[in-house]
Amino acid sequence: MDDHQWALETLAIRAGYEQTEQQENSEAIFPTSSFRYESAQQAADRFSGEEAGNVYSRFTNPTVQAFERRLAAMEEGEACVATASGMSAILTSMIGLLQAGDHLVCSQNVFGTTRVLFDQYLRKFGVAISFVPLTDLAAWEDAIQPNTRLLFLETPSNPLSEVADMARLSELAKRHQAWLMVDNCFCTPALQRPLALGADLVIHSATKFLDGQGRAVGGAVVGPADLIEEKIRGVMRTAGPSMSPFNAWIFLKGLETLALRMEAHSRQAQSLAEWLAVHPAVERVYFPGLADHPQRALIERQQAGPGGLLAFEVKGGQAEAWSVIDQTRLISITANLGDVKTSITHPATTTHARVPEAEREASGITMALLRVSVGLETIDDLKADLARGLDAIA
């Protein structure tokens, strides 16, 4: 594609792929482990990096590279590394950016497995970790130490939809010569561009909204070429948490409809959140699109839509929450999210079960909390499915 400023919807369909000599209109899949060379010299030049070209599908595969280029274009980043899962994208980045003696500041409300990775595993290798409330800028600043190298957050947060002021956190990070990394899984570039707001790196679980149909597991990290190529890609090449060509092809197809799907997810979730907010069995709803969200002004500045993820507390506790789940007949009981199929889960006993109870409660993840990833079924059917359980405990 030329230097024209193409819109995101166009980039999602056209960017990143170079047609082969077969002149196919849909992207080809290259399910091969290795590539042949014309000579021993070419093989040596490819391995040394003196000649551009494919070497081995662990770190150079045309289908994976097409996905990387397309997602980078959509996020307004210079480069991208695709990985086997969202968690492997985070781990690969941590290994590339940090070393023993460094310090990481992370928001309290992140995906439970992200917290476990930092708290139980990075610490083992000499990286110090501090957890702070996502929206408390003073706490972020107070947590920074002379050896702080990275600030990590997800916004909106999972599952309570708190929103970080990325521009101000970027200023803070730069003032202390640290990087700012943002998990953009829940908004995607269709609704939010962290790099444009000052983030240094963006993390994705492609498994979620980027795919959109629950078909494959994958991850990605996007950012400036110096960080991606010099700090992160070498870890992926050496350690091998690689995205498969077939999964990359699935994600390429998912990106084509991303903007349309995120608009529809947002519209559906808005309707469901407003319905839940007035149901007598619901104590509280957490959703960026509600008028009474405490960060409404910030959301309007940095998000193009609320997204498809919401959470709500039922009146009661675990028994009542589980009862609502168990009485659904349409909604999928699964911890995955970002699918055209609506899903429901109980975070305290699933996605955040490995987080210590005291820390979980401090983050607002109570036994009465349910998370819903709102899909694209008819909204009245979703309300009817939830009403079955909610009406019984009202």
KASULSUL-V897461 format. One record per pair of residues at least 24 apart in sequence whose C-alpha atoms are under 6 Angstrom apart, sorted by the first residue. I is the first residue (numbers start at 1). J is the second residue. Records with the same first field share a line. If there is no record, write none. Layout:
I=J  J
This chain:
8=74
12=255  256
13=256
15=70
16=66  69  70
17=66
29=63
31=245
33=57
58=242
59=237
63=245
64=245  248
67=248  252
72=222
75=189  193
77=223  224
78=223  224  225
79=222  223  225
80=221  222
81=220  221
82=219  220  243
83=218  219  220  241  242  243
84=218  219  241  242  243
85=217  218  219
86=204  205  218  219
89=219  220
93=232
96=231  232
100=125  126  127
101=126  127
102=127  147
103=127  128  129  147  148  149
104=129  148  150
105=129  130  131  151
106=131  151  152  153
107=131  132  133  134  153
108=132  133
109=157
110=158
111=158
112=351  352
135=164
149=178
150=178  179  180
151=180
152=181
153=182
154=182  183
160=286
161=286  287
167=197  198
170=198  199
187=307
190=259
191=303  304  305
192=303
208=337  338
209=338
210=254  255
211=251  254
212=338  339
213=339  340
214=339
216=247
265=308
266=306  307  308
269=308  374
280=394
281=314  315  390  394
282=313  314  315
283=313  314  315
284=312  313
285=311  312
286=310  311  312
308=373  374
309=373
310=371  372
311=370  371  372
312=369  370
313=368  369
314=368
317=367  368
318=367  368
321=368
324=389  390
327=389
328=385
337=373
339=375
340=375  376
341=375
342=373  374  375
343=372  373
344=371  372
345=370  371
346=370
